[in-house]
Amino acid sequence: MLYFIKQNTIHTYPVAKGCQAAYEQEQLRDTVPYQVQECPYCMKVWPGRKND
């Protein structure tokens, strides 16, 4: 899985359904760095939802 950081928040690439972030050529990475906030839509598993 690939991730990108936008405004100190990490998101998955492509972004999850419900996430308002837009990928705009930020650096893609395959690890989650320390000291960044996690996007609740991209990084959390919501009960009752499958991977859309």
N, C-alpha and C positions, 0 to 999 in steps of 0.2 A: 504494500500500500504506500502511496506517496502522500506527502503532506506539504503545506506551504504556510508561511506565517504572514499575517496581515494585521497591522496595528497591535502587535504583541499577543495575538491570539492565533493558535494553531488550528488549521482546518485540513480536512482530507481533500485530495484531488482525485476525481472531481468532487465538488462539494455535495453534502448530503441534502436530501429534500428538506425544505424548511429553513435552510441556512441562507442568510442574506448576503454573505460574502461573495465576491466575484474574483476569480483568478485573473490577475493582470500581469502576467509574466514574472511573478515572484519566483525566487529560487525554490525548486522542488527538492525535497529531501526524503530519505527513507527512515529516519529516526526522529523521535520526539525529544527535542532539547529541554533542558531544565529552564526554569524561570520564564515560562510563557503560560498564558492562560489557555485552557482547553475550550474550544467551541462546544457548547452543550449539544448542538445538533449533529456535528460531525464526529465528535469523540465519545459520546455516551450512547449506550444501548437503551432505548426507551422500551418499557414493558409493553407487550402487545403489538410491537411493530417489527416487521421483518426488514431485512436489509433491502431497501427500495432502490 
